[in-house]
Amino acid sequence: MALSRPSMRRLTSLKPSNLRPCTSFLQPRLIRRPSGVSWVPQRFTHSDITQQLREEWSSYNHFPQASSANQFVNGQTVTVHGFLSQRRISSKKLIFANVQVDNGPSIQVVSHSEPGDESNPPPGHEAHLALRALPLHSPVAVTGTVVSQKGDRDLSASSQRDVPGSFPKGVTHLEISLQNIQPLNAFPKDIIVSKGVQFPPSARHLQIRFDEALQARIRARPKIGHELRKSLTDLNFTEVETPILFKSTPEGAREFLVPTRRAGLAYALPQSPQQYKQILMSSGIRGYYQFARCFRDEDLRADRQPEFTQLDLEMSFATGQDVMRTVESIMKDLMKSLNSQFELVQSDIKERYPVPRRTPPSSDPSSNPWPVSDKPFPRITYEEAMSRFGVDKPDTRIPFEITPNVPLPESFTSMISPLPSPTIDTFLFTPTTTTTTTTSPSIRDTTTFVHTFLSTLPPALFSLNPNGQPAALIIDTSKPLMGLSPLSHSGFETITNLYPSLTSGDVIFFQARPPTPFSGGSTALGQIRTLLYSSAVTSGFLPPSHQFNFLWVQNFPMFTPNTETDPGQGGQSGFSATHHPFTAPLTDADVELMVTNPLAARADHYDLVLNGVELGGGSRRIHTAKMQEYVFREILKMSDKGVKQFSHLLEALRAGCPPHAGFALGFDRLCAVLTGTDSVRDVIAFPKSMKGEDLTVRSPGKITSEELGTYHLAFRPKEEKKKE
């Protein structure tokens, strides 16, 4: 339904300079302030509500239905709904405008009108004036005639859907000659929109709307999920939803508790569906999966949120090798699908993001944005990962590896480390030409870059490093011993034998560490290697790499010493399960080590890594109740109360549970890496901040004593807090 003639005349009589947004409690006014976009309540008079508000609401509330895909035929009258995104006024007679639609083609509206007599204006003149006057970014219903269509339209009957708001498949651009335009709300003048605008987190809706890359990633996310779901369904996996309201069990991370009105009783939000899916293996479900919401009350960073989504799967009568092959299969299916649907484009700020494909994918698999190889993903052990890369989730795009345990003279090691007999690890960094330069950086440029890099390292890696600060020696063939004089002659021979092709401008980094077995997720030099690569790419000392390098890291330690920040499983052994306490030992020899030297035992645990990001992890599980209880009681030294918390799982294992293994894929991380961003916040519509706050709706919120009383809880007195 279009605007009535009197209503349209009132609208078109307004110029852009004096057009005002609707003053309605249905549309609170947004005002730009130094702190961002904030809501200000409105006050109304009786006349506002009985006249202006009712009239505006009526004009906004009744509008024509959007056309369906099969109606978009040249010469046909259609209606589209969207936002008035751009307008180009060529003259009084000619206006071009763009209408932004979700998941549809680009739409250009053309309005051409002769002035005519005011008492009897020509057809379309009122719509022409309305298009000229409407505030940009307002939602509109546009009715007009289809003038032209671009793109490879799929003419098959199955592709043309008779659903309002749909568009013909394959059409990328539509041009419509304007007949009528109806505003459905008004975009306020006080919200300033410019190219590359950054809105505060409280205005996340505006950031999504005006940030093309963010919008593209959020649109790509469900496509990725659909392809993964399809692959698993084709492999005869069964999708099962497990409960969100669980109970508290010591799996390793801190939990969120949900109090109930029953005194002393609370739920816990699940860290993962781990125990439910193992129970399903005992129930006869051969292959399980779900896109599970998980919750962990832990320190946050760019790739971590307090609530997140993981693709969870489990396979009975299976080993870890079976699971890894299955995960590789669905990853390759996903990459092929992405290549057929999307291409990666680069923004003005060198940001890459996916857009619907305009041209067919290349016949050469390696030249597509998401390369797919028929070869299995490479596999390395935890020990190899820590030795070669200094981290358990290595980025194999980095063109230099660590050489561990390099024998260097004590005269040098004592200068870089206070440790009595340290292990010295090194790597060679060679600045190279990039796409924007034709020559290698000069020694002076490299020296400046290295000094700046070292000075900006986190204190834990530099000034507060208990093993000593990292050292960097720059090769200069014009100097004695090529600039390696601090190493003395014996150290110089060691290094030149290790790196026989040294040239001026090369940089050798050194870092000391205790001569003990690897533990944890990274070494100091491993972190420096990763940071150096990122800094070198940003500064132009290395070219960027857009490869997607998958890698399996396996054979992790079964147990890890406890830390102050990790609660573990609450046992008295002084260590906790590295993955979780349900992980099986790798071999029979590791079963013996669990008893004699638990920290030396290896687990049948495997992580999938992509470009330095741990996408997920899995393991073969302990599938017998006796072995599981033995690990709880005798290895981890859990109390009877702690073991009892897992009685439901032990009962399921006791009921003839078959051997099984599984995997949990971090869906947010996967979407982030595949769509060209380092932060999971860029693929989540409403993410939490680094403090775990939702700044859009301002949660968590404060609770009152009355609300606590409903759940038999109370605020702790200040005196008790001070004693702690």
Sequence and secondary structure as in RCSB ss.txt:
>XXXX:A:sequence
MALSRPSMRRLTSLKPSNLRPCTSFLQPRLIRRPSGVSWVPQRFTHSDITQQLREEWSSYNHFPQASSANQFVNG
QTVTVHGFLSQRRISSKKLIFANVQVDNGPSIQVVSHSEPGDESNPPPGHEAHLALRALPLHSPVAVTGTVVSQK
GDRDLSASSQRDVPGSFPKGVTHLEISLQNIQPLNAFPKDIIVSKGVQFPPSARHLQIRFDEALQARIRARPKIG
HELRKSLTDLNFTEVETPILFKSTPEGAREFLVPTRRAGLAYALPQSPQQYKQILMSSGIRGYYQFARCFRDEDL
RADRQPEFTQLDLEMSFATGQDVMRTVESIMKDLMKSLNSQFELVQSDIKERYPVPRRTPPSSDPSSNPWPVSDK
PFPRITYEEAMSRFGVDKPDTRIPFEITPNVPLPESFTSMISPLPSPTIDTFLFTPTTTTTTTTSPSIRDTTTFV
HTFLSTLPPALFSLNPNGQPAALIIDTSKPLMGLSPLSHSGFETITNLYPSLTSGDVIFFQARPPTPFSGGSTAL
GQIRTLLYSSAVTSGFLPPSHQFNFLWVQNFPMFTPNTETDPGQGGQSGFSATHHPFTAPLTDADVELMVTNPLA
ARADHYDLVLNGVELGGGSRRIHTAKMQEYVFREILKMSDKGVKQFSHLLEALRAGCPPHAGFALGFDRLCAVLT
GTDSVRDVIAFPKSMKGEDLTVRSPGKITSEELGTYHLAFRPKEEKKKE
>XXXX:A:secstr
    HHHHHHHHTS TTT     BTTB EEEEETTEEEEE     HHIIIIIHHHHHHHHH       GGG  TT
 EEEEEEEEEEEEE SSSEEEEEEE TTS EEEEEEE    BTTB  TTHHHHHHHHHS TT EEEEEEEEEEEE
E    SGGGS   TT   TTEEEEEEEEEEEEESS   TTS   TT    GGGHHHHHHH HHHHHHHHHHHHHH
HHHHHHHHHTT EE    SSB    SSS   EEE SSTT EEE  S SHHHHHHHHHHT SEEEEEEEEE     
BTTB SEEEEEEEEEES  HHHHHHHHHHHHHHHHHHHHHHEEEEE TTS EEEEE SS   SSGGGSSS   SS
   EEEHHHHHHHHSBSS  TTSS  EE S    HHHHHHH  SSS EEEEEEE     TT SS   HHHHHHHH
HHHHHTS GGGTTT TT   EEEE  TTSGGGG GGGHHHHHHHHHHHSTT  TT EEEEEEE SS   SSB HH
HHHHHHHHHHHHHHTSS       EEEEE  BSEEE  SS  TT  SSSEEESS TTB BSSHHHHHHHHH GGG
 BBSEEEEEETTEEEEEEEEB  SHHHHHHIIIIIS   HHHHHTTHHHHHHHHTT   EEEEEEEHHHHHHHHT
T S GGGG SS   TTS BTTTTBS    HHHHHHTT     HHHHHH 
